[in-house]
Amino acid sequence: MSHEDEVLSRLVDYHDHISAPHVPVADDLHRGRRRVRRNRGLLAGAGAVALASVIAAGSLLAGERPTDSPLPADRRGLHAPLVAPDTLADVREFGFHVEAVPDLVTTGNWAIDPDRQSIGVMVLGVGGGLDLSVAVYYEGRAPDLPSGSTGQDVSVNGRSGTYVESVLPGQWSAILAWEYAPGLWAEVSTPVRDSVPPSDLRSRMLTAAEAVRPGGEAVLIPVRVGTLPASLPSAATAHDTSVQYFDGDWSWWLSFNDEVHLWATSGAGTDCQGSDGTPFAEDFTYQGHPGCLVDGERIGLRLEGANVFIDFVDAEPKPPIDDLKKALADLTVASRDPATWFDLSTALGR
């Protein structure tokens, strides 16, 4: 039995305790939440300098090796910079992967944005499985730590880092950030959760951090963008994308300048409801595809194999509805087999 089979078998045993699954993008939209570009500073910024100071000071106090000392002989972990692409379509493969180690399995969820690349992992421990995000920042970018937080010194594959745990009444989250080479950053983080943090939280986050290695798989997308009318942003301006898996289905997200968001899901249902859960405002049929217009801010079509949507609430001026219908109808959806999916350049019509 392979390592991942063993981990998945244990996950079945833990199923009553596993943390809640990822909330689909549509559910966030129903609650009126809007996705925005992450506000992360350059290393030249004060926030990044402060983070570097915290980690460097922690290294000296703890007697750890300085961040500019030679890498270990076995070169564990990352050792080369992740260079930012000129455009999203230039990304051919992930710059890192998480190595298979006991009690850790990747979830298949991933995201690429202007600052970093990230993938999802689950680490087993006390009380069941814990979902984490592992991110590597592009050269010249850096993670943000909670303001006013005090970090604990940690060492990741011989490199100095800091661990910050934020616990509020009924809520908690944590970030483990480390400088894997001078000026180059990575992190493991949790979402904000409404529960009690596990007693082995820091240990599990270190397990994920120390399993990060250079080099990753090809980036594949289940949807290819077709013709985008002139009233919509060019595919060349797309700046972040993600794919998420849950219970055999996938969800895909693409953002254009934080004004127009294109997304799709292979799951059943139409999501043709308003933000308050009421029935959709208008239904229609376009080129034989059933569709809906929701609250004057989201439009959807049912294509073969997926529901596809455009969220245009932040677009000014609002694109013509006929243009939005055409853009959705021109999308191409691959089969559920990732081998049929599109590379990122092809997916964006390059």
Buried (B, 14 or more C-beta within 10 A) or exposed (E): EEEEEEBEEBBEEBEEEBBEEBBBBBEEBBEEEEBEEBEBBEBEEEBBBBBBEBBBBBBEEEEBBEBEEEBEEEEBBBBEBBEBBEBBBEBEBBBBBBEEBEBBBBBBBBBBBBBBBBBBBBBBBEBBBBBBBBBBBBBBBBBBBEEEEEBEBBBBBBBBBBBBBBEEEEEBBBBBBBBBBEBBBBBBBBEEBEEEBBEBBBEBBBBBBBBBBBEBEEBBBBBBBBEBBEBBBEBEBBBBBBBBBBEEBBBBBBBBBBBBBBBBBBBEEBBBBBBEEEEBBEBEEBEEBBBBBBBEBBBBBBBEBBBBBBBBBBBEEEBEBEBBBBBBBBBBBBEBEBEEBBBBBBBBBB
